[in-house]
């Protein structure tokens, strides 16, 4: 992607999210959901979209589809999930086409729960069965993706004081995504993304913790051994 194309993509992304609050000003539920944490997720999402485009992926925004009127006619709107749940094609998301056209189409969603590695081993059915990721890239198109269907996951920390407990949380999520293993091409790299990124995990999903407090950078070295990237992203 050349610099002009990337700049155009970034401008369009910012236009989409600048319009988010104004999209449905009478929807009090949507406005109430726009907390600092939710707005930070949208900011990180915009950065991730730009990054994926720079790695050769082609992205298209797909708006929500909701029923309107007594006949339940459908219309499109810009509205993201306010709480964690399953993948629904009617929720706002990005369709992501891989640089390698032989690879499946992927989807970029917010606030998705996935079936954990632990569940795959012992069929866990209690509250430990699923964990949430703030942002997820997957080729699953509905329901709850499995840990092995996740190409990339992001946790967003819009906190003023980054503490060690957040590191423990990230390590736990990573363990429910993958086993630790020697470096191999990450799943986005296997899908054709460049430059190739190596991760010490199996399945080799990419996992990132994005945070506002710069002190988060003081905790990045040990988690990197498990394929966790700590990224200071300040809006």
Residue frames relative to the residue before (quaternion, step in Angstrom):
aa qw qx qy qz dx dy dz
X 1.0000 0.0000 0.0000 0.0000 0.00 0.00 0.00
X 0.3319 -0.7512 0.5280 0.2160 3.61 -0.72 1.02
X 0.7153 -0.4839 0.2960 0.4083 3.55 -1.32 0.37
X 0.6430 0.5306 -0.3294 0.4434 3.59 1.00 -0.80
X 0.6633 0.5001 -0.3051 0.4656 3.57 0.91 -0.93
X 0.6520 0.5096 -0.3184 0.4624 3.57 0.96 -0.85
X 0.6469 0.5138 -0.3226 0.4621 3.59 0.97 -0.82
X 0.6358 0.5219 -0.3255 0.4663 3.58 1.02 -0.80
X 0.6448 0.5177 -0.3170 0.4644 3.57 1.01 -0.84
X 0.6580 0.5098 -0.3134 0.4570 3.57 0.94 -0.87
X 0.6347 0.5313 -0.3253 0.4573 3.58 1.02 -0.80
X 0.6649 0.5002 -0.3002 0.4664 3.56 0.96 -0.86
X 0.6253 0.5323 -0.3362 0.4612 3.58 1.00 -0.80
X 0.6766 0.4843 -0.2993 0.4670 3.57 0.88 -0.92
X 0.6126 0.5444 -0.3517 0.4524 3.60 1.05 -0.68
X 0.6379 0.5363 -0.3276 0.4451 3.57 0.97 -0.89
X 0.7551 0.4061 -0.2292 0.4609 3.56 0.77 -1.00
X 0.5740 0.5576 -0.3852 0.4597 3.59 1.19 -0.38
X 0.6826 0.4832 -0.2718 0.4760 3.54 1.17 -0.65
X 0.4504 0.7444 -0.4296 0.2418 3.57 1.25 -0.31
X 0.6975 0.4660 -0.2869 0.4626 3.58 0.79 -0.95
X 0.7215 0.4558 -0.2497 0.4576 3.57 1.02 -0.81
X 0.4588 0.7247 -0.4355 0.2732 3.59 1.22 -0.27
X 0.7961 -0.0132 0.0436 0.6034 3.58 0.96 -0.90
X 0.1069 -0.8612 0.4926 0.0651 3.60 0.49 1.16
X 0.6703 0.4852 -0.3107 0.4678 3.61 1.17 -0.33
X 0.5584 0.5922 -0.3902 0.4304 3.59 1.28 -0.09
X 0.2179 -0.8229 0.5121 0.1140 3.57 0.03 1.29
X 0.5981 0.5662 -0.3604 0.4379 3.58 1.11 -0.61
X 0.6577 0.5004 -0.3079 0.4714 3.57 0.96 -0.85
X 0.6745 0.4975 -0.3039 0.4530 3.57 0.89 -0.93
X 0.6417 0.5252 -0.3255 0.4543 3.58 1.01 -0.77
X 0.6578 0.5257 -0.3041 0.4455 3.57 1.13 -0.67
X 0.6106 0.5772 -0.3540 0.4106 3.59 1.21 -0.38
X 0.0555 0.7979 -0.5881 0.1203 3.55 0.47 1.26
X 0.6954 -0.4297 0.3432 0.4626 3.56 -1.29 0.08
X 0.6502 0.5275 -0.3219 0.4420 3.58 0.99 -0.84
X 0.6678 0.4925 -0.3057 0.4669 3.57 0.94 -0.86
X 0.6544 0.4986 -0.3217 0.4687 3.59 0.93 -0.80
X 0.6288 0.5199 -0.3419 0.4662 3.59 1.06 -0.68
X 0.6002 0.5448 -0.3575 0.4638 3.60 1.03 -0.70
X 0.6659 0.4989 -0.3061 0.4625 3.59 0.94 -0.86
X 0.6246 0.5259 -0.3354 0.4699 3.57 1.06 -0.72
X 0.6692 0.4817 -0.3019 0.4785 3.59 0.88 -0.93
X 0.6113 0.5482 -0.3471 0.4531 3.58 1.03 -0.76
X 0.6554 0.5109 -0.3217 0.4539 3.58 0.92 -0.85
X 0.6489 0.5006 -0.3172 0.4772 3.60 1.04 -0.74
X 0.6500 0.5195 -0.3139 0.4573 3.58 1.02 -0.81
X 0.6161 0.5402 -0.3433 0.4590 3.58 1.01 -0.78
X 0.6574 0.5010 -0.3053 0.4729 3.57 0.94 -0.89
X 0.6549 0.5198 -0.3100 0.4526 3.59 0.98 -0.87
X 0.6672 0.4943 -0.3071 0.4650 3.59 0.90 -0.89
X 0.6237 0.5247 -0.3404 0.4689 3.59 1.03 -0.73
X 0.6594 0.5118 -0.3009 0.4611 3.57 1.04 -0.78
X 0.6732 0.4706 -0.2870 0.4930 3.60 1.25 -0.43
X 0.6749 -0.5414 0.2718 0.4213 3.56 1.29 0.22
X 0.5278 0.6226 -0.4224 0.3942 3.59 1.25 0.00
X 0.2912 -0.7308 0.5906 0.1797 3.56 -1.19 0.61
X 0.0957 -0.8338 0.5437 -0.0013 3.56 -0.63 1.15
X 0.0572 -0.7768 0.6270 0.0149 3.53 -1.12 0.79
X 0.3868 -0.7260 0.5209 0.2278 3.56 -0.81 1.01
X 0.1193 -0.7715 0.6235 0.0425 3.57 -0.96 0.96
X 0.2886 -0.7956 0.5031 0.1751 3.64 -0.39 1.14
X 0.6358 -0.5021 0.4170 0.4120 3.54 -1.32 0.25
X 0.1851 -0.7336 0.6379 0.1437 3.53 -1.28 0.47
X 0.0265 0.8113 -0.5797 0.0703 3.56 -0.62 1.16
X 0.5138 -0.6442 0.4624 0.3274 3.61 -1.11 0.61
X 0.0510 -0.7840 0.6182 0.0242 3.55 -1.11 0.72
X 0.8055 0.3020 -0.2047 0.4669 3.55 -1.18 0.57
X 0.6862 -0.5071 0.3385 0.3967 3.53 -1.27 0.28
X 0.6917 0.4613 -0.2738 0.4836 3.57 1.13 -0.59
X 0.4150 -0.7370 0.4394 0.3025 3.56 1.34 0.16
X 0.1588 0.7773 -0.5802 0.1843 3.55 0.96 0.94
X 0.3915 -0.7438 0.4984 0.2122 3.56 -1.07 0.70
X 0.0317 0.7736 -0.6325 -0.0219 3.55 -1.14 0.61
X 0.4741 -0.6834 0.4889 0.2629 3.55 -1.23 0.54
X 0.0288 0.7903 -0.6110 0.0368 3.54 -1.12 0.69
X 0.4574 -0.6511 0.5341 0.2855 3.53 -1.32 0.37
X 0.3339 0.7370 -0.5134 0.2861 3.58 -0.16 1.26
X 0.1670 -0.8023 0.5693 0.0656 3.56 -0.65 1.16
X 0.6761 -0.4870 0.3662 0.4142 3.56 -1.29 0.35
X 0.2713 -0.7518 0.5786 0.1626 3.56 -1.09 0.77
X 0.7792 0.1608 -0.0917 0.5988 3.60 1.24 -0.31
X 0.6119 -0.5947 0.3716 0.3658 3.60 -1.12 0.58
X 0.1803 0.7755 -0.5904 0.1322 3.54 -1.18 0.62
X 0.7119 -0.4352 0.3350 0.4376 3.52 -1.26 -0.46
X 0.5988 -0.5296 0.4518 0.3960 3.54 -1.35 0.13
X 0.0305 0.7609 -0.6470 0.0386 3.54 -0.96 0.99
X 0.4606 -0.7141 0.4548 0.2665 3.57 -0.72 1.06
X 0.6314 0.5418 -0.3315 0.4448 3.58 1.23 -0.38
X 0.5646 0.5692 -0.3932 0.4501 3.62 1.27 -0.08
X 0.6002 -0.5516 0.4337 0.3839 3.57 -1.17 0.57
X 0.1935 0.7662 -0.5923 0.1573 3.56 -0.96 0.91
X 0.4054 -0.6561 0.5559 0.3102 3.54 -1.32 -0.08
X 0.3012 -0.6981 0.6206 0.1916 3.53 -1.07 0.84
X 0.1212 -0.8217 0.5568 0.0096 3.56 -0.73 1.09
X 0.1398 -0.7863 0.5996 0.0516 3.56 -0.59 1.18
X 0.4399 -0.7435 0.4559 0.2143 3.52 -0.83 1.09
X 0.6005 -0.5520 0.4281 0.3892 3.59 -1.17 0.49
X 0.6864 0.3849 -0.2551 0.5618 3.59 1.12 -0.66
X 0.3351 -0.7977 0.4615 0.1958 3.63 -0.25 1.21
X 0.5925 0.5686 -0.3779 0.4275 3.59 1.21 -0.25
X 0.6030 0.5714 -0.3478 0.4346 3.59 1.27 -0.28
X 0.5906 -0.6050 0.3946 0.3598 3.61 -1.12 0.56
X 0.5591 -0.5572 0.4859 0.3753 3.54 -1.27 0.41
X 0.1963 -0.7736 0.5930 0.1066 3.57 -1.03 0.83
X 0.2755 -0.7537 0.5804 0.1382 3.53 -1.34 0.27
X 0.2285 -0.7582 0.6008 0.1094 3.53 -1.07 0.85
X 0.0235 0.8157 -0.5709 0.0905 3.56 -0.48 1.28
X 0.3696 -0.6809 0.5811 0.2490 3.52 -1.36 0.33
X 0.8835 0.1252 -0.0642 0.4468 3.54 -1.32 0.60
X 0.3247 0.7399 -0.5103 0.2944 3.54 0.66 1.18
X 0.3055 -0.7222 0.5937 0.1808 3.55 -1.08 0.84
X 0.1355 -0.7975 0.5846 0.0614 3.58 -0.98 0.84
X 0.5031 -0.6129 0.5141 0.3269 3.55 -1.24 0.52
X 0.4134 -0.7801 0.4275 0.1943 3.55 -0.60 1.21
X 0.6608 -0.4603 0.4203 0.4181 3.51 -1.40 0.18
X 0.6328 0.5400 -0.3280 0.4477 3.58 1.00 -0.80
X 0.6380 0.5187 -0.3231 0.4685 3.57 1.02 -0.81
X 0.6465 0.5228 -0.3269 0.4493 3.60 1.01 -0.73
X 0.6866 0.4880 -0.2790 0.4611 3.59 1.17 -0.52
X 0.8444 0.1134 -0.0303 0.5226 3.60 0.93 -0.80
X 0.4677 -0.7094 0.4248 0.3124 3.59 1.27 0.40
X 0.0669 0.8270 -0.5508 0.0905 3.59 0.93 0.91
X 0.1179 -0.8179 0.5622 0.0334 3.56 -0.91 0.93
X 0.5669 0.5875 -0.4049 0.4118 3.62 1.22 0.03
X 0.7851 -0.3489 0.2222 0.4611 3.59 -1.23 -0.27
X 0.5993 0.5666 -0.3657 0.4314 3.60 1.24 -0.15
X 0.4424 0.7315 -0.4418 0.2722 3.59 1.24 -0.18
X 0.8199 0.1541 -0.0417 0.5499 3.57 0.92 -0.90
X 0.1131 -0.7429 0.6526 0.0971 3.53 -1.30 0.53
X 0.4370 -0.7018 0.5075 0.2429 3.53 -1.24 0.53
X 0.1274 -0.7206 0.6697 0.1262 3.51 -1.30 0.53
X 0.5057 -0.6665 0.4526 0.3086 3.58 -0.94 0.87
X 0.7769 0.0412 -0.0067 0.6283 3.58 1.06 -0.80
X 0.0273 -0.8155 0.5770 -0.0357 3.56 -0.90 0.90
X 0.1480 -0.7321 0.6573 0.1007 3.55 -1.14 0.79
X 0.1472 0.7968 -0.5583 0.1782 3.57 -0.56 1.19
X 0.3903 -0.6823 0.5496 0.2830 3.55 -1.27 0.31
X 0.4539 0.6388 -0.4753 0.4000 3.60 1.25 0.12
X 0.2320 -0.8185 0.5163 0.0985 3.58 -0.81 0.96
X 0.7917 0.1058 -0.0816 0.5962 3.60 1.26 0.00
X 0.7853 0.3557 -0.2393 0.4467 3.55 -1.30 0.28
X 0.6605 -0.4658 0.3969 0.4350 3.54 -1.26 -0.54
X 0.3369 -0.7486 0.5252 0.2241 3.62 -0.52 1.07
X 0.4530 -0.6474 0.5308 0.3065 3.54 -1.22 0.48
X 0.6730 -0.4846 0.3550 0.4315 3.58 -1.25 0.28
X 0.6951 0.4835 -0.2727 0.4568 3.60 1.09 -0.68
X 0.6375 0.5084 -0.3339 0.4729 3.61 1.28 0.02
X 0.5758 0.5916 -0.3688 0.4272 3.57 1.27 0.13
X 0.2658 -0.7716 0.5620 0.1349 3.55 -0.72 1.11
X 0.7949 -0.0308 0.0891 0.5994 3.55 1.02 -0.86
X 0.0303 -0.7897 0.6127 0.0090 3.56 -1.03 0.82
X 0.1207 -0.7896 0.5999 0.0461 3.55 -1.13 0.72
X 0.1538 -0.7307 0.6576 0.0998 3.53 -1.12 0.83
X 0.1909 -0.7982 0.5666 0.0732 3.59 -0.85 1.01
X 0.0916 -0.8125 0.5757 0.0037 3.58 -0.75 1.07
X 0.0442 -0.8123 0.5807 -0.0312 3.56 -0.09 1.34
X 0.3562 0.7343 -0.4930 0.3014 3.57 0.71 1.09
X 0.4960 -0.6744 0.4675 0.2840 3.54 -1.11 0.71
X 0.7782 0.2227 -0.1186 0.5751 3.58 1.19 -0.49
X 0.1981 -0.7966 0.5647 0.0857 3.58 -0.26 1.29
X 0.0565 -0.8216 0.5669 -0.0197 3.59 -0.61 1.18
X 0.6963 -0.5077 0.3218 0.3922 3.57 -1.28 0.44
X 0.5542 0.6199 -0.3898 0.3959 3.59 1.14 -0.53
X 0.6250 0.5334 -0.3394 0.4580 3.59 1.10 -0.63
X 0.6087 0.5369 -0.3465 0.4704 3.58 1.15 -0.61
X 0.6423 0.5186 -0.3188 0.4657 3.58 0.96 -0.88
X 0.6366 0.5307 -0.3218 0.4576 3.57 1.00 -0.83
X 0.6681 0.5007 -0.2989 0.4621 3.59 0.91 -0.93
X 0.6393 0.5214 -0.3260 0.4617 3.59 1.00 -0.81
X 0.6474 0.5226 -0.3171 0.4552 3.58 1.03 -0.75
X 0.6495 0.5017 -0.3168 0.4755 3.57 0.97 -0.82
X 0.6394 0.5307 -0.3294 0.4484 3.58 0.96 -0.86
X 0.6535 0.5235 -0.3183 0.4445 3.57 0.97 -0.85
X 0.6903 0.4575 -0.2771 0.4872 3.58 1.12 -0.62
X 0.6163 0.5128 -0.3470 0.4867 3.58 1.33 0.04
X 0.8349 -0.0059 0.1095 0.5394 3.58 0.88 -0.97
X 0.4403 -0.5843 0.5932 0.3360 3.48 -1.45 0.17
X 0.4661 -0.6149 0.5338 0.3460 3.57 -1.19 0.42
X 0.0857 0.7856 -0.6011 0.1192 3.56 -0.96 0.91
X 0.6742 -0.4767 0.3583 0.4357 3.57 -1.24 0.19
X 0.6799 -0.5188 0.3385 0.3924 3.55 -1.21 0.59
X 0.1162 0.7533 -0.6433 0.0718 3.53 -1.13 0.82
X 0.6773 -0.4728 0.3527 0.4397 3.57 -1.26 0.32
X 0.4546 -0.6783 0.5052 0.2793 3.57 -0.91 0.92
X 0.6520 -0.5205 0.3654 0.4128 3.57 -1.20 0.40
X 0.6444 0.4945 -0.3572 0.4611 3.68 0.85 -0.72
X 0.6263 0.5168 -0.3397 0.4745 3.60 1.11 -0.63
X 0.6448 0.5136 -0.3152 0.4702 3.59 1.02 -0.78
X 0.6473 0.5074 -0.3070 0.4789 3.57 1.20 -0.53
X 0.6744 -0.5154 0.2784 0.4495 3.57 1.30 0.02
X 0.4673 0.7033 -0.4336 0.3146 3.59 1.25 -0.05
X 0.0696 -0.7854 0.6148 0.0193 3.56 -1.09 0.80
X 0.4907 -0.1725 -0.8541 0.0042 1.53 -2.10 1.32
X 0.6028 -0.5690 0.4169 0.3729 3.57 -1.22 0.53
X 0.1568 -0.7765 0.6064 0.0681 3.55 -0.98 0.93
X 0.2528 -0.7640 0.5793 0.1297 3.56 -0.99 0.89
X 0.0242 -0.7877 0.6153 0.0159 3.57 -1.06 0.77
X 0.4094 -0.7219 0.5044 0.2385 3.63 -1.05 0.76
X 0.5301 0.6330 -0.3847 0.4127 3.59 0.74 1.04
X 0.0847 -0.7663 0.6348 0.0517 3.52 -1.30 0.51
X 0.4015 -0.2877 -0.8145 0.3042 1.61 -0.99 2.33
X 0.4997 -0.7077 0.4225 0.2665 3.61 -1.05 0.75
X 0.0999 0.8015 -0.5765 0.1237 3.57 0.66 1.12
X 0.4047 -0.6595 0.5665 0.2836 3.54 -1.22 0.49
X 0.0378 -0.7977 0.6017 -0.0121 3.58 -1.00 0.83
X 0.0404 -0.8187 0.5704 -0.0525 3.54 -0.76 1.10
X 0.1816 -0.7242 0.6524 0.1301 3.53 -1.21 0.68
X 0.1233 -0.7866 0.6038 0.0393 3.57 -0.63 1.18
X 0.0304 0.8256 -0.5585 0.0744 3.58 -0.84 0.92
X 0.4825 -0.6736 0.4944 0.2627 3.54 -1.29 0.56
X 0.6872 0.4884 -0.2841 0.4566 3.58 0.89 -0.95
X 0.4097 -0.7422 0.4643 0.2565 3.64 -0.52 1.07
X 0.5423 0.6188 -0.4137 0.3897 3.61 1.19 -0.32
X 0.4980 0.6569 -0.4245 0.3746 3.59 1.21 -0.24
X 0.5915 0.5860 -0.3600 0.4210 3.56 1.19 -0.53
X 0.5872 0.5866 -0.3639 0.4226 3.60 1.24 -0.29
X 0.7188 0.4364 -0.2340 0.4881 3.59 1.28 -0.17
X 0.4920 0.7472 -0.3694 0.2513 3.61 1.25 0.02
X 0.6121 0.6281 -0.3655 0.3119 3.61 1.01 -0.62
X 0.7015 0.4555 -0.2899 0.4651 3.63 0.75 -0.93
X 0.6622 0.5022 -0.3327 0.4456 3.67 0.83 -0.81
X 0.5705 0.6039 -0.3888 0.3983 3.60 1.13 -0.57
X 0.5920 0.5841 -0.3612 0.4217 3.61 1.14 -0.58
X 0.7223 0.3892 -0.2269 0.5246 3.58 1.25 -0.41
X 0.5946 -0.6065 0.3521 0.3933 3.58 1.26 0.28
X 0.4877 0.6168 -0.4631 0.4091 3.58 1.04 0.78
X 0.1834 -0.7753 0.5981 0.0867 3.57 -0.74 1.08
X 0.2046 -0.7521 0.6166 0.1111 3.56 -0.86 1.03
X 0.0317 -0.8241 0.5632 -0.0517 3.58 -0.61 1.19
X 0.2682 -0.7441 0.5939 0.1471 3.56 -0.70 1.14
X 0.0525 0.7961 -0.5960 0.0915 3.57 -0.49 1.23
X 0.0456 -0.8202 0.5691 -0.0351 3.54 -0.27 1.29
X 0.3916 -0.7304 0.4997 0.2520 3.65 -0.53 1.09
